[in-house]
Amino acid sequence: MSNGKPRHVIKRTASRGLGFFTLVAIPKDRRIIEYVGPILTKEETAQTSGRYLMALDDEYFIDGSPRSNAARYINHSCQPNAKAYRTGVRVWIRSIRDIKAGEEITYDYGKKYFEDFIEPVGCKCEKCLKDLPSQ
């Protein structure tokens, strides 16, 4: 926020609850936001719901559940415009293509999360909702 104006907003989406939207255009390959929270061991994660865990490796995870972690509102998409990148013990969300102002920021949560949490109820990303047969 170099000029003091907000660069993103969290607002309701049509099908997935809250989402993370950019207020400014974002060029390809730019850092958007850091995924933050306490670092937990694998054993400690067994005591959480697991919905906001971001793996650092096989043993350590970021617990992104605190509401102060705005990146937790970034929804899954099968055709994302961003990606999570790990740098040491930090995880950044970066754009993988040019993103227009007003667009929702999304990334692919990965195969395990998809199988555990999304697939059982059906994916509600924009791509998958468009692919549903009309009734």
N, CA, C and O atoms as CSV, one atom per row, in Angstrom:
chain,resi,resn,atom,element,x,y,z
A,1,MET,N,N,0.827,-1.174,0.000
A,1,MET,CA,C,0.000,0.000,0.000
A,1,MET,C,C,0.877,1.245,0.000
A,1,MET,O,O,0.949,1.955,1.004
A,2,SER,N,N,1.514,1.503,-1.070
A,2,SER,CA,C,2.430,2.623,-1.139
A,2,SER,C,C,1.716,3.965,-1.025
A,2,SER,O,O,2.302,4.908,-0.492
A,3,ASN,N,N,0.494,4.094,-1.496
A,3,ASN,CA,C,-0.219,5.370,-1.441
A,3,ASN,C,C,-1.295,5.398,-0.354
A,3,ASN,O,O,-2.101,6.327,-0.309
A,4,GLY,N,N,-1.316,4.398,0.515
A,4,GLY,CA,C,-2.278,4.353,1.604
A,4,GLY,C,C,-3.643,3.816,1.243
A,4,GLY,O,O,-4.478,3.614,2.126
A,5,LYS,N,N,-3.895,3.577,-0.041
A,5,LYS,CA,C,-5.183,3.042,-0.468
A,5,LYS,C,C,-5.145,1.516,-0.399
A,5,LYS,O,O,-4.113,0.907,-0.680
A,6,PRO,N,N,-6.282,0.888,-0.019
A,6,PRO,CA,C,-6.311,-0.577,0.010
A,6,PRO,C,C,-6.098,-1.149,-1.393
A,6,PRO,O,O,-6.524,-0.568,-2.391
A,7,ARG,N,N,-5.431,-2.298,-1.442
A,7,ARG,CA,C,-5.140,-2.960,-2.715
A,7,ARG,C,C,-6.000,-4.200,-2.915
A,7,ARG,O,O,-6.006,-4.790,-3.995
A,8,HIS,N,N,-6.726,-4.595,-1.870
A,8,HIS,CA,C,-7.601,-5.756,-1.981
A,8,HIS,C,C,-8.795,-5.573,-1.049
A,8,HIS,O,O,-8.796,-4.728,-0.154
A,9,VAL,N,N,-9.811,-6.401,-1.297
A,9,VAL,CA,C,-11.002,-6.386,-0.458
A,9,VAL,C,C,-11.486,-7.830,-0.313
A,9,VAL,O,O,-11.343,-8.646,-1.224
A,10,ILE,N,N,-12.050,-8.117,0.834
A,10,ILE,CA,C,-12.647,-9.429,1.076
A,10,ILE,C,C,-14.152,-9.226,1.014
A,10,ILE,O,O,-14.718,-8.430,1.764
A,11,LYS,N,N,-14.795,-9.964,0.105
A,11,LYS,CA,C,-16.240,-9.810,-0.041
A,11,LYS,C,C,-16.879,-11.139,-0.414
A,11,LYS,O,O,-16.198,-12.095,-0.785
A,12,ARG,N,N,-18.191,-11.175,-0.309
A,12,ARG,CA,C,-18.959,-12.387,-0.585
A,12,ARG,C,C,-18.908,-12.724,-2.070
A,12,ARG,O,O,-18.999,-11.844,-2.926
A,13,THR,N,N,-18.759,-14.026,-2.359
A,13,THR,CA,C,-18.814,-14.512,-3.736
A,13,THR,C,C,-20.190,-15.128,-3.972
A,13,THR,O,O,-20.959,-15.318,-3.030
A,14,ALA,N,N,-20.491,-15.433,-5.206
A,14,ALA,CA,C,-21.792,-16.007,-5.546
A,14,ALA,C,C,-21.951,-17.423,-5.012
A,14,ALA,O,O,-23.059,-17.820,-4.652
A,15,SER,N,N,-20.856,-18.201,-4.951
A,15,SER,CA,C,-21.011,-19.623,-4.624
A,15,SER,C,C,-20.096,-20.153,-3.528
A,15,SER,O,O,-20.270,-21.295,-3.103
A,16,ARG,N,N,-19.122,-19.367,-3.049
A,16,ARG,CA,C,-18.124,-19.932,-2.141
A,16,ARG,C,C,-17.909,-19.151,-0.864
A,16,ARG,O,O,-16.838,-19.255,-0.267
A,17,GLY,N,N,-18.858,-18.393,-0.431
A,17,GLY,CA,C,-18.657,-17.599,0.776
A,17,GLY,C,C,-17.800,-16.386,0.475
A,17,GLY,O,O,-17.981,-15.734,-0.553
A,18,LEU,N,N,-16.872,-16.081,1.361
A,18,LEU,CA,C,-16.024,-14.916,1.173
A,18,LEU,C,C,-14.884,-15.207,0.214
A,18,LEU,O,O,-14.412,-16.340,0.115
A,19,GLY,N,N,-14.449,-14.176,-0.489
A,19,GLY,CA,C,-13.335,-14.300,-1.424
A,19,GLY,C,C,-12.429,-13.088,-1.328
A,19,GLY,O,O,-12.797,-12.072,-0.740
A,20,PHE,N,N,-11.250,-13.197,-1.902
A,20,PHE,CA,C,-10.207,-12.168,-1.868
A,20,PHE,C,C,-10.127,-11.541,-3.258
A,20,PHE,O,O,-9.784,-12.223,-4.223
A,21,PHE,N,N,-10.436,-10.263,-3.368
A,21,PHE,CA,C,-10.498,-9.566,-4.656
A,21,PHE,C,C,-9.473,-8.446,-4.691
A,21,PHE,O,O,-9.262,-7.753,-3.696
A,22,THR,N,N,-8.838,-8.273,-5.844
A,22,THR,CA,C,-7.894,-7.179,-6.005
A,22,THR,C,C,-8.635,-5.921,-6.447
A,22,THR,O,O,-9.600,-5.987,-7.209
A,23,LEU,N,N,-8.176,-4.797,-5.966
A,23,LEU,CA,C,-8.742,-3.509,-6.365
A,23,LEU,C,C,-7.885,-2.830,-7.428
A,23,LEU,O,O,-8.278,-1.820,-8.011
A,24,VAL,N,N,-6.708,-3.404,-7.668
A,24,VAL,CA,C,-5.764,-2.854,-8.650
A,24,VAL,C,C,-5.335,-3.960,-9.605
A,24,VAL,O,O,-5.370,-5.140,-9.257
A,25,ALA,N,N,-4.935,-3.575,-10.798
A,25,ALA,CA,C,-4.401,-4.559,-11.744
A,25,ALA,C,C,-3.084,-5.096,-11.199
A,25,ALA,O,O,-2.285,-4.354,-10.626
A,26,ILE,N,N,-2.869,-6.397,-11.384
A,26,ILE,CA,C,-1.646,-7.048,-10.921
A,26,ILE,C,C,-0.978,-7.709,-12.122
A,26,ILE,O,O,-1.578,-8.575,-12.758
A,27,PRO,N,N,0.252,-7.317,-12.442
A,27,PRO,CA,C,0.952,-7.961,-13.553
A,27,PRO,C,C,1.331,-9.407,-13.207
A,27,PRO,O,O,1.362,-9.783,-12.035
A,28,LYS,N,N,1.613,-10.196,-14.221
A,28,LYS,CA,C,2.069,-11.571,-14.045
A,28,LYS,C,C,3.350,-11.592,-13.214
A,28,LYS,O,O,4.197,-10.706,-13.328
A,29,ASP,N,N,3.473,-12.628,-12.371
A,29,ASP,CA,C,4.663,-12.900,-11.559
A,29,ASP,C,C,4.945,-11.812,-10.524
A,29,ASP,O,O,6.091,-11.395,-10.352
A,30,ARG,N,N,3.902,-11.356,-9.841
A,30,ARG,CA,C,4.046,-10.389,-8.756
A,30,ARG,C,C,3.564,-11.001,-7.453
A,30,ARG,O,O,2.587,-11.749,-7.431
A,31,ARG,N,N,4.252,-10.681,-6.372
A,31,ARG,CA,C,3.765,-11.087,-5.056
A,31,ARG,C,C,2.489,-10.323,-4.754
A,31,ARG,O,O,2.403,-9.114,-4.964
A,32,ILE,N,N,1.498,-11.056,-4.254
A,32,ILE,CA,C,0.215,-10.439,-3.938
A,32,ILE,C,C,0.073,-10.276,-2.432
A,32,ILE,O,O,-0.230,-9.189,-1.940
A,33,ILE,N,N,0.294,-11.364,-1.707
A,33,ILE,CA,C,0.111,-11.347,-0.251
A,33,ILE,C,C,0.847,-12.546,0.341
A,33,ILE,O,O,1.045,-13.562,-0.325
A,34,GLU,N,N,1.245,-12.409,1.597
A,34,GLU,CA,C,1.880,-13.518,2.307
A,34,GLU,C,C,0.810,-14.297,3.075
A,34,GLU,O,O,-0.096,-13.709,3.666
A,35,TYR,N,N,0.926,-15.622,3.059
A,35,TYR,CA,C,0.060,-16.495,3.850
A,35,TYR,C,C,0.707,-16.608,5.222
A,35,TYR,O,O,1.795,-17.171,5.347
A,36,VAL,N,N,0.058,-16.085,6.246
A,36,VAL,CA,C,0.691,-15.988,7.569
A,36,VAL,C,C,-0.098,-16.721,8.638
A,36,VAL,O,O,-1.290,-16.989,8.487
A,37,GLY,N,N,0.598,-17.039,9.725
A,37,GLY,CA,C,-0.005,-17.684,10.875
A,37,GLY,C,C,1.068,-18.431,11.646
A,37,GLY,O,O,2.219,-18.495,11.213
A,38,PRO,N,N,0.695,-18.993,12.784
A,38,PRO,CA,C,1.659,-19.754,13.577
A,38,PRO,C,C,2.156,-20.986,12.814
A,38,PRO,O,O,1.412,-21.589,12.041
A,39,ILE,N,N,3.396,-21.343,13.036
A,39,ILE,CA,C,3.950,-22.560,12.439
A,39,ILE,C,C,3.717,-23.714,13.403
A,39,ILE,O,O,4.081,-23.642,14.577
A,40,LEU,N,N,3.106,-24.777,12.895
A,40,LEU,CA,C,2.779,-25.959,13.688
A,40,LEU,C,C,3.533,-27.172,13.172
A,40,LEU,O,O,3.885,-27.248,11.995
A,41,THR,N,N,3.776,-28.126,14.077
A,41,THR,CA,C,4.336,-29.409,13.659
A,41,THR,C,C,3.201,-30.285,13.141
A,41,THR,O,O,2.025,-29.976,13.335
A,42,LYS,N,N,3.560,-31.354,12.495
A,42,LYS,CA,C,2.563,-32.301,11.989
A,42,LYS,C,C,1.681,-32.811,13.122
A,42,LYS,O,O,0.469,-32.957,12.958
A,43,GLU,N,N,2.296,-33.081,14.275
A,43,GLU,CA,C,1.534,-33.570,15.430
A,43,GLU,C,C,0.533,-32.515,15.910
A,43,GLU,O,O,-0.600,-32.850,16.257
A,44,GLU,N,N,0.940,-31.258,15.930
A,44,GLU,CA,C,0.040,-30.189,16.380
A,44,GLU,C,C,-1.133,-30.000,15.420
A,44,GLU,O,O,-2.225,-29.624,15.845
A,45,THR,N,N,-0.918,-30.254,14.137
A,45,THR,CA,C,-2.007,-30.076,13.170
A,45,THR,C,C,-3.128,-31.080,13.384
A,45,THR,O,O,-4.260,-30.836,12.966
A,46,ALA,N,N,-2.835,-32.202,14.026
A,46,ALA,CA,C,-3.863,-33.205,14.292
A,46,ALA,C,C,-4.945,-32.653,15.218
A,46,ALA,O,O,-6.040,-33.209,15.297
A,47,GLN,N,N,-4.640,-31.558,15.920
A,47,GLN,CA,C,-5.592,-30.962,16.855
A,47,GLN,C,C,-6.339,-29.773,16.246
A,47,GLN,O,O,-7.057,-29.068,16.956
A,48,THR,N,N,-6.179,-29.542,14.935
A,48,THR,CA,C,-6.869,-28.439,14.265
A,48,THR,C,C,-7.841,-29.000,13.242
A,48,THR,O,O,-7.821,-30.191,12.932
A,49,SER,N,N,-8.694,-28.125,12.721
A,49,SER,CA,C,-9.656,-28.574,11.712
A,49,SER,C,C,-8.986,-28.852,10.372
A,49,SER,O,O,-9.517,-29.610,9.561
A,50,GLY,N,N,-7.830,-28.250,10.134
A,50,GLY,CA,C,-7.084,-28.532,8.916
A,50,GLY,C,C,-7.483,-27.743,7.694
A,50,GLY,O,O,-6.851,-27.902,6.650
A,51,ARG,N,N,-8.484,-26.912,7.763
A,51,ARG,CA,C,-8.966,-26.176,6.585
A,51,ARG,C,C,-8.019,-25.077,6.131
A,51,ARG,O,O,-8.002,-24.737,4.948
A,52,TYR,N,N,-7.234,-24.516,7.036
A,52,TYR,CA,C,-6.366,-23.390,6.686
A,52,TYR,C,C,-4.883,-23.717,6.848
A,52,TYR,O,O,-4.069,-22.819,7.061
A,53,LEU,N,N,-4.539,-24.976,6.751
A,53,LEU,CA,C,-3.137,-25.369,6.894
A,53,LEU,C,C,-2.417,-25.294,5.555
A,53,LEU,O,O,-2.899,-25.805,4.545
A,54,MET,N,N,-1.267,-24.656,5.565
A,54,MET,CA,C,-0.422,-24.547,4.371
A,54,MET,C,C,0.873,-25.287,4.683
A,54,MET,O,O,1.603,-24.904,5.597
A,55,ALA,N,N,1.161,-26.341,3.930
A,55,ALA,CA,C,2.359,-27.149,4.180
A,55,ALA,C,C,3.628,-26.391,3.811
A,55,ALA,O,O,3.728,-25.805,2.733
A,56,LEU,N,N,4.591,-26.413,4.721
A,56,LEU,CA,C,5.932,-25.914,4.421
A,56,LEU,C,C,6.797,-27.066,3.923
A,56,LEU,O,O,7.628,-26.906,3.029
A,57,ASP,N,N,6.576,-28.234,4.528
A,57,ASP,CA,C,7.232,-29.483,4.136
A,57,ASP,C,C,6.421,-30.603,4.771
A,57,ASP,O,O,5.279,-30.380,5.172
A,58,ASP,N,N,6.980,-31.792,4.869
A,58,ASP,CA,C,6.218,-32.917,5.437
A,58,ASP,C,C,6.013,-32.803,6.947
A,58,ASP,O,O,5.150,-33.484,7.500
A,59,GLU,N,N,6.783,-31.962,7.618
A,59,GLU,CA,C,6.740,-31.879,9.076
A,59,GLU,C,C,6.131,-30.583,9.626
A,59,GLU,O,O,5.583,-30.586,10.728
A,60,TYR,N,N,6.217,-29.480,8.880
A,60,TYR,CA,C,5.779,-28.181,9.395
A,60,TYR,C,C,4.727,-27.545,8.494
A,60,TYR,O,O,4.739,-27.697,7.272
A,61,PHE,N,N,3.799,-26.812,9.161
A,61,PHE,CA,C,2.663,-26.208,8.473
A,61,PHE,C,C,2.411,-24.813,9.034
A,61,PHE,O,O,2.671,-24.550,10.209
A,62,ILE,N,N,1.908,-23.929,8.193
A,62,ILE,CA,C,1.429,-22.630,8.662
A,62,ILE,C,C,-0.058,-22.790,8.943
A,62,ILE,O,O,-0.818,-23.242,8.086
A,63,ASP,N,N,-0.466,-22.415,10.154
A,63,ASP,CA,C,-1.884,-22.409,10.502
A,63,ASP,C,C,-2.435,-21.041,10.137
A,63,ASP,O,O,-2.274,-20.080,10.888
A,64,GLY,N,N,-3.078,-20.957,8.998
A,64,GLY,CA,C,-3.593,-19.690,8.494
A,64,GLY,C,C,-4.979,-19.343,8.996
A,64,GLY,O,O,-5.634,-18.470,8.425
A,65,SER,N,N,-5.445,-19.995,10.042
A,65,SER,CA,C,-6.812,-19.769,10.505
A,65,SER,C,C,-7.078,-18.413,11.157
A,65,SER,O,O,-8.230,-17.979,11.151
A,66,PRO,N,N,-6.080,-17.711,11.722
A,66,PRO,CA,C,-6.415,-16.396,12.299
A,66,PRO,C,C,-7.017,-15.458,11.242
A,66,PRO,O,O,-6.535,-15.393,10.111
A,67,ARG,N,N,-8.066,-14.743,11.622
A,67,ARG,CA,C,-8.734,-13.852,10.672
A,67,ARG,C,C,-7.820,-12.715,10.201
A,67,ARG,O,O,-8.099,-12.073,9.188
A,68,SER,N,N,-6.744,-12.470,10.928
A,68,SER,CA,C,-5.777,-11.455,10.505
A,68,SER,C,C,-5.005,-11.899,9.260
A,68,SER,O,O,-4.337,-11.081,8.627
A,69,ASN,N,N,-5.088,-13.182,8.902
A,69,ASN,CA,C,-4.456,-13.717,7.693
A,69,ASN,C,C,-5.425,-13.532,6.524
A,69,ASN,O,O,-6.227,-14.420,6.236
A,70,ALA,N,N,-5.352,-12.387,5.856
A,70,ALA,CA,C,-6.279,-12.100,4.751
A,70,ALA,C,C,-6.150,-13.121,3.624
A,70,ALA,O,O,-7.113,-13.351,2.893
A,71,ALA,N,N,-4.979,-13.736,3.472
A,71,ALA,CA,C,-4.772,-14.729,2.407
A,71,ALA,C,C,-5.647,-15.964,2.601
A,71,ALA,O,O,-5.853,-16.720,1.652
A,72,ARG,N,N,-6.163,-16.183,3.797
A,72,ARG,CA,C,-7.039,-17.336,4.042
A,72,ARG,C,C,-8.329,-17.245,3.239
A,72,ARG,O,O,-9.008,-18.254,3.043
A,73,TYR,N,N,-8.677,-16.047,2.770
A,73,TYR,CA,C,-9.909,-15.847,2.010
A,73,TYR,C,C,-9.735,-16.094,0.516
A,73,TYR,O,O,-10.683,-15.943,-0.255
A,74,ILE,N,N,-8.521,-16.475,0.104
A,74,ILE,CA,C,-8.291,-16.786,-1.303
A,74,ILE,C,C,-8.862,-18.178,-1.567
A,74,ILE,O,O,-8.444,-19.156,-0.946
A,75,ASN,N,N,-9.804,-18.259,-2.479
A,75,ASN,CA,C,-10.490,-19.510,-2.774
A,75,ASN,C,C,-9.728,-20.371,-3.775
A,75,ASN,O,O,-8.865,-19.891,-4.510
A,76,HIS,N,N,-10.071,-21.656,-3.781
A,76,HIS,CA,C,-9.534,-22.619,-4.745
A,76,HIS,C,C,-10.143,-22.359,-6.121
A,76,HIS,O,O,-11.291,-21.930,-6.242
A,77,SER,N,N,-9.350,-22.630,-7.147
A,77,SER,CA,C,-9.864,-22.660,-8.513
A,77,SER,C,C,-9.094,-23.703,-9.305
A,77,SER,O,O,-7.892,-23.889,-9.116
A,78,CYS,N,N,-9.808,-24.378,-10.191
A,78,CYS,CA,C,-9.168,-25.327,-11.106
A,78,CYS,C,C,-8.501,-24.593,-12.273
A,78,CYS,O,O,-7.733,-25.193,-13.024
A,79,GLN,N,N,-8.791,-23.296,-12.426
A,79,GLN,CA,C,-8.123,-22.418,-13.398
A,79,GLN,C,C,-7.694,-21.151,-12.651
A,79,GLN,O,O,-8.272,-20.083,-12.852
A,80,PRO,N,N,-6.683,-21.274,-11.794
A,80,PRO,CA,C,-6.299,-20.166,-10.925
A,80,PRO,C,C,-5.563,-19.041,-11.659
A,80,PRO,O,O,-5.065,-19.218,-12.771
A,81,ASN,N,N,-5.512,-17.892,-11.008
A,81,ASN,CA,C,-4.727,-16.778,-11.530
A,81,ASN,C,C,-3.508,-16.500,-10.649
A,81,ASN,O,O,-2.743,-15.572,-10.911
A,82,ALA,N,N,-3.335,-17.311,-9.605
A,82,ALA,CA,C,-2.214,-17.152,-8.684
A,82,ALA,C,C,-1.730,-18.521,-8.222
A,82,ALA,O,O,-2.369,-19.541,-8.483
A,83,LYS,N,N,-0.597,-18.528,-7.534
A,83,LYS,CA,C,-0.005,-19.766,-7.032
A,83,LYS,C,C,0.716,-19.472,-5.726
A,83,LYS,O,O,1.241,-18.375,-5.535
A,84,ALA,N,N,0.745,-20.452,-4.826
A,84,ALA,CA,C,1.475,-20.313,-3.566
A,84,ALA,C,C,2.923,-20.772,-3.778
A,84,ALA,O,O,3.173,-21.842,-4.333
A,85,TYR,N,N,3.867,-19.940,-3.325
A,85,TYR,CA,C,5.296,-20.251,-3.426
A,85,TYR,C,C,5.925,-20.171,-2.048
A,85,TYR,O,O,5.713,-19.206,-1.315
A,86,ARG,N,N,6.696,-21.183,-1.700
A,86,ARG,CA,C,7.387,-21.217,-0.405
A,86,ARG,C,C,8.792,-20.655,-0.561
A,86,ARG,O,O,9.513,-20.985,-1.503
A,87,THR,N,N,9.166,-19.792,0.393
A,87,THR,CA,C,10.513,-19.250,0.483
A,87,THR,C,C,10.933,-19.411,1.931
A,87,THR,O,O,10.552,-18.603,2.778
A,88,GLY,N,N,11.716,-20.445,2.230
A,88,GLY,CA,C,12.069,-20.725,3.620
A,88,GLY,C,C,10.825,-21.115,4.390
A,88,GLY,O,O,10.141,-22.074,4.032
A,89,VAL,N,N,10.526,-20.369,5.456
A,89,VAL,CA,C,9.314,-20.645,6.239
A,89,VAL,C,C,8.203,-19.648,5.914
A,89,VAL,O,O,7.257,-19.491,6.686
A,90,ARG,N,N,8.321,-18.986,4.787
A,90,ARG,CA,C,7.296,-18.042,4.358
A,90,ARG,C,C,6.626,-18.566,3.090
A,90,ARG,O,O,7.254,-19.225,2.261
A,91,VAL,N,N,5.349,-18.260,2.962
A,91,VAL,CA,C,4.596,-18.627,1.755
A,91,VAL,C,C,3.972,-17.359,1.189
A,91,VAL,O,O,3.275,-16.620,1.883
A,92,TRP,N,N,4.242,-17.130,-0.089
A,92,TRP,CA,C,3.711,-15.968,-0.798
A,92,TRP,C,C,2.743,-16.430,-1.867
A,92,TRP,O,O,2.946,-17.467,-2.499
A,93,ILE,N,N,1.701,-15.663,-2.064
A,93,ILE,CA,C,0.785,-15.889,-3.175
A,93,ILE,C,C,1.236,-14.943,-4.284
A,93,ILE,O,O,1.331,-13.732,-4.084
A,94,ARG,N,N,1.516,-15.520,-5.465
A,94,ARG,CA,C,2.021,-14.753,-6.605
A,94,ARG,C,C,1.089,-14.926,-7.796
A,94,ARG,O,O,0.467,-15.973,-7.974
A,95,SER,N,N,1.010,-13.889,-8.597
A,95,SER,CA,C,0.188,-13.956,-9.809
A,95,SER,C,C,0.890,-14.827,-10.855
A,95,SER,O,O,2.108,-14.757,-11.019
A,96,ILE,N,N,0.109,-15.641,-11.553
A,96,ILE,CA,C,0.674,-16.479,-12.623
A,96,ILE,C,C,0.227,-15.976,-13.999
A,96,ILE,O,O,0.581,-16.546,-15.031
A,97,ARG,N,N,-0.553,-14.901,-13.988
A,97,ARG,CA,C,-0.953,-14.214,-15.220
A,97,ARG,C,C,-1.358,-12.802,-14.818
A,97,ARG,O,O,-1.505,-12.510,-13.632
A,98,ASP,N,N,-1.537,-11.931,-15.800
A,98,ASP,CA,C,-2.043,-10.589,-15.507
A,98,ASP,C,C,-3.443,-10.720,-14.910
A,98,ASP,O,O,-4.260,-11.504,-15.393
A,99,ILE,N,N,-3.711,-9.956,-13.867
A,99,ILE,CA,C,-5.007,-9.996,-13.179
A,99,ILE,C,C,-5.605,-8.592,-13.226
A,99,ILE,O,O,-4.939,-7.611,-12.895
A,100,LYS,N,N,-6.850,-8.509,-13.635
A,100,LYS,CA,C,-7.529,-7.216,-13.758
A,100,LYS,C,C,-8.046,-6.736,-12.400
A,100,LYS,O,O,-8.365,-7.542,-11.525
A,101,ALA,N,N,-8.123,-5.419,-12.238
A,101,ALA,CA,C,-8.731,-4.840,-11.046
A,101,ALA,C,C,-10.157,-5.360,-10.923
A,101,ALA,O,O,-10.884,-5.420,-11.915
A,102,GLY,N,N,-10.559,-5.733,-9.721
A,102,GLY,CA,C,-11.903,-6.249,-9.484
A,102,GLY,C,C,-11.998,-7.760,-9.561
A,102,GLY,O,O,-13.024,-8.329,-9.190
A,103,GLU,N,N,-10.949,-8.425,-10.035
A,103,GLU,CA,C,-10.965,-9.878,-10.204
A,103,GLU,C,C,-10.701,-10.589,-8.868
A,103,GLU,O,O,-9.945,-10.100,-8.029
A,104,GLU,N,N,-11.334,-11.741,-8.691
A,104,GLU,CA,C,-11.064,-12.551,-7.509
A,104,GLU,C,C,-9.717,-13.254,-7.688
A,104,GLU,O,O,-9.420,-13.788,-8.757
A,105,ILE,N,N,-8.909,-13.246,-6.625
A,105,ILE,CA,C,-7.634,-13.970,-6.632
A,105,ILE,C,C,-7.934,-15.406,-6.209
A,105,ILE,O,O,-8.621,-15.638,-5.215
A,106,THR,N,N,-7.410,-16.370,-6.976
A,106,THR,CA,C,-7.623,-17.792,-6.674
A,106,THR,C,C,-6.329,-18.557,-6.916
A,106,THR,O,O,-5.477,-18.123,-7.692
A,107,TYR,N,N,-6.187,-19.706,-6.243
A,107,TYR,CA,C,-5.099,-20.627,-6.553
A,107,TYR,C,C,-5.591,-22.052,-6.371
A,107,TYR,O,O,-6.623,-22.288,-5.743
A,108,ASP,N,N,-4.850,-22.993,-6.921
A,108,ASP,CA,C,-5.184,-24.417,-6.821
A,108,ASP,C,C,-4.682,-24.911,-5.467
A,108,ASP,O,O,-3.489,-24.819,-5.176
A,109,TYR,N,N,-5.584,-25.435,-4.642
A,109,TYR,CA,C,-5.224,-25.880,-3.305
A,109,TYR,C,C,-4.412,-27.175,-3.288
A,109,TYR,O,O,-3.842,-27.533,-2.257
A,110,GLY,N,N,-4.355,-27.868,-4.401
A,110,GLY,CA,C,-3.584,-29.110,-4.458
A,110,GLY,C,C,-4.463,-30.338,-4.360
A,110,GLY,O,O,-5.600,-30.283,-3.892
A,111,LYS,N,N,-3.905,-31.444,-4.813
A,111,LYS,CA,C,-4.643,-32.698,-4.944
A,111,LYS,C,C,-5.204,-33.216,-3.616
A,111,LYS,O,O,-6.377,-33.582,-3.548
A,112,LYS,N,N,-4.386,-33.251,-2.562
A,112,LYS,CA,C,-4.846,-33.816,-1.286
A,112,LYS,C,C,-5.996,-32.993,-0.703
A,112,LYS,O,O,-7.016,-33.555,-0.303
A,113,TYR,N,N,-5.841,-31.674,-0.653
A,113,TYR,CA,C,-6.908,-30.830,-0.130
A,113,TYR,C,C,-8.166,-30.996,-0.973
A,113,TYR,O,O,-9.271,-31.106,-0.441
A,114,PHE,N,N,-7.988,-31.012,-2.296
A,114,PHE,CA,C,-9.128,-31.172,-3.191
A,114,PHE,C,C,-9.861,-32.470,-2.885
A,114,PHE,O,O,-11.085,-32.476,-2.751
A,115,GLU,N,N,-9.122,-33.568,-2.773
A,115,GLU,CA,C,-9.744,-34.875,-2.500
A,115,GLU,C,C,-10.404,-34.929,-1.128
A,115,GLU,O,O,-11.477,-35.515,-0.981
A,116,ASP,N,N,-9.770,-34.320,-0.116
A,116,ASP,CA,C,-10.291,-34.387,1.254
A,116,ASP,C,C,-11.482,-33.466,1.513
A,116,ASP,O,O,-12.423,-33.853,2.206
A,117,PHE,N,N,-11.449,-32.254,0.963
A,117,PHE,CA,C,-12.445,-31.258,1.345
A,117,PHE,C,C,-13.361,-30.791,0.217
A,117,PHE,O,O,-14.539,-30.522,0.454
A,118,ILE,N,N,-12.841,-30.692,-1.005
A,118,ILE,CA,C,-13.628,-30.099,-2.098
A,118,ILE,C,C,-14.416,-31.147,-2.869
A,118,ILE,O,O,-15.614,-30.982,-3.096
A,119,GLU,N,N,-13.759,-32.211,-3.266
A,119,GLU,CA,C,-14.399,-33.234,-4.101
A,119,GLU,C,C,-15.667,-33.821,-3.476
A,119,GLU,O,O,-16.648,-34.028,-4.190
A,120,PRO,N,N,-15.680,-34.098,-2.159
A,120,PRO,CA,C,-16.897,-34.694,-1.580
A,120,PRO,C,C,-18.156,-33.831,-1.730
A,120,PRO,O,O,-19.265,-34.362,-1.796
A,121,VAL,N,N,-17.992,-32.511,-1.783
A,121,VAL,CA,C,-19.163,-31.626,-1.908
A,121,VAL,C,C,-19.284,-31.037,-3.308
A,121,VAL,O,O,-20.294,-30.413,-3.632
A,122,GLY,N,N,-18.276,-31.227,-4.127
A,122,GLY,CA,C,-18.277,-30.687,-5.485
A,122,GLY,C,C,-17.556,-29.353,-5.554
A,122,GLY,O,O,-17.760,-28.479,-4.712
A,123,CYS,N,N,-16.726,-29.207,-6.548
A,123,CYS,CA,C,-15.965,-27.966,-6.718
A,123,CYS,C,C,-16.899,-26.852,-7.166
A,123,CYS,O,O,-17.722,-27.037,-8.063
A,124,LYS,N,N,-16.762,-25.698,-6.533
A,124,LYS,CA,C,-17.614,-24.556,-6.846
A,124,LYS,C,C,-16.820,-23.413,-7.470
A,124,LYS,O,O,-17.242,-22.257,-7.435
A,125,CYS,N,N,-15.652,-23.755,-8.049
A,125,CYS,CA,C,-14.888,-22.696,-8.718
A,125,CYS,C,C,-15.613,-22.310,-10.006
A,125,CYS,O,O,-16.462,-23.053,-10.501
A,126,GLU,N,N,-15.271,-21.151,-10.535
A,126,GLU,CA,C,-15.950,-20.624,-11.721
A,126,GLU,C,C,-15.900,-21.600,-12.888
A,126,GLU,O,O,-16.904,-21.796,-13.573
A,127,LYS,N,N,-14.745,-22.213,-13.122
A,127,LYS,CA,C,-14.590,-23.165,-14.229
A,127,LYS,C,C,-15.544,-24.349,-14.065
A,127,LYS,O,O,-16.248,-24.722,-15.004
A,128,CYS,N,N,-15.561,-24.928,-12.883
A,128,CYS,CA,C,-16.387,-26.127,-12.666
A,128,CYS,C,C,-17.881,-25.809,-12.692
A,128,CYS,O,O,-18.676,-26.622,-13.165
A,129,LEU,N,N,-18.268,-24.647,-12.194
A,129,LEU,CA,C,-19.686,-24.270,-12.248
A,129,LEU,C,C,-20.130,-24.057,-13.692
A,129,LEU,O,O,-21.267,-24.378,-14.039
A,130,LYS,N,N,-19.251,-23.523,-14.536
A,130,LYS,CA,C,-19.567,-23.342,-15.961
A,130,LYS,C,C,-19.674,-24.673,-16.671
A,130,LYS,O,O,-20.444,-24.812,-17.621
A,131,ASP,N,N,-18.888,-25.683,-16.208
A,131,ASP,CA,C,-18.870,-26.988,-16.852
A,131,ASP,C,C,-20.052,-27.884,-16.468
A,131,ASP,O,O,-20.246,-28.943,-17.066
A,132,LEU,N,N,-20.840,-27.463,-15.475
A,132,LEU,CA,C,-21.996,-28.267,-15.067
A,132,LEU,C,C,-23.030,-28.306,-16.196
A,132,LEU,O,O,-23.262,-27.294,-16.856
A,133,PRO,N,N,-23.644,-29.457,-16.420
A,133,PRO,CA,C,-24.689,-29.508,-17.448
A,133,PRO,C,C,-25.860,-28.629,-17.026
A,133,PRO,O,O,-26.231,-28.597,-15.852
A,134,SER,N,N,-26.438,-27.919,-17.984
A,134,SER,CA,C,-27.580,-27.070,-17.665
A,134,SER,C,C,-28.800,-27.935,-17.396
A,134,SER,O,O,-28.960,-29.012,-17.972
A,135,GLN,N,N,-29.656,-27.444,-16.511
A,135,GLN,CA,C,-30.809,-28.243,-16.110
A,135,GLN,C,C,-32.076,-27.745,-16.696
A,135,GLN,O,O,-33.137,-28.318,-16.449
